[in-house]
Amino acid sequence: MDGAPGGGRSAIVVVMKDWKSIAHAHGLDVSARDLDRIEGPLNALEETFRPLADQLPPDLEPDTELRLDAEER
């Protein structure tokens, strides 16, 4: 968080995604081999789009979750 409160303090926060843990947490039945295969491209997408998302003004922040149930209504 840049511009943290208090006498000129700031911090750099880097979000690291553990795609394997995310897949397991969501109960996805993906083999270890497939997870290894897709981890690189997911990291590349994150690396490409993170700076672009960080440049968006607060009123245009990207949706970070896909909720299909909301579209069914």
Residue pairs with C-beta under 8 A, 6 or more apart in sequence:
1 10
1 11
1 13
2 10
2 11
2 12
3 10
4 10
4 11
15 50
17 42
17 43
17 46
19 35
19 38
19 39
19 42
19 43
20 35
20 39
23 30
23 35
30 38
53 61
53 62
56 62
